[in-house]
Amino acid sequence: MLTPLPNTKPFLQCPQSSDIECTTLSISLHQLAESLGMAVDAKDPCTCEHSEEVAVISQILALRMGYSPRKAETIHIAGHLHDIGKIGIPDDILRKPGTLTTREWGIIKRHPEIGAQIVRPVKALGHPGGIADIILHHHESYDGTGYPHGLRGRNIPDGARIIAVADSLSAMLQPRTYKPAMDFEAAAADIVRYSGQRYDPRVVEAFTQCDSEINAWITGMHNSSIQE
């Protein structure tokens, strides 16, 4: 059982009395998501800018698949927040070099549930099928072998199926203590290889249609980071 979080229901609820305040709140929500994603990435030096990459790649994929700009923006925000549950994972496990034990891997696998629990009290994030559910299910696999609930196919929220591809791509492109970084071509081939198993074939098809755009954006982002 997860430890219940304090009641945060009033936080970020849209005030009914002012449309201007509501619009401002929506903008602030995106900015807050970016900041929280950066905070999560800062816990592990190996995951620098990972949440930003996942957010942008997910948005590119969503738009390529024909989702509305509003839906793509929701998925983008979920990308920033997808790993927020790692705040609740001990640093010695997150940063451990080498192979995790079965117990440690079990703890790591709790982060989607922790993340969903963190954001669900926020009215703008916690509605059914919304950002909290995307966070909860972003490690589900299309063939039902993922976690935490072993959902299969279209039973997985569409945003989670998109983020699964973006998350894996970004992770493969970044070095870890236990593996070197892959080049983009090898990582892209891995995404295609697991279409219909780990990943939704529709998302993979969209990825193959915009992989050059994604690669160009990632290259530009990394070059900017080096210059800074």
Order of alpha helices (4+ residues) and beta strands (2+ residues): alpha-alpha-alpha-alpha-alpha-alpha-alpha-alpha-alpha-alpha-alpha
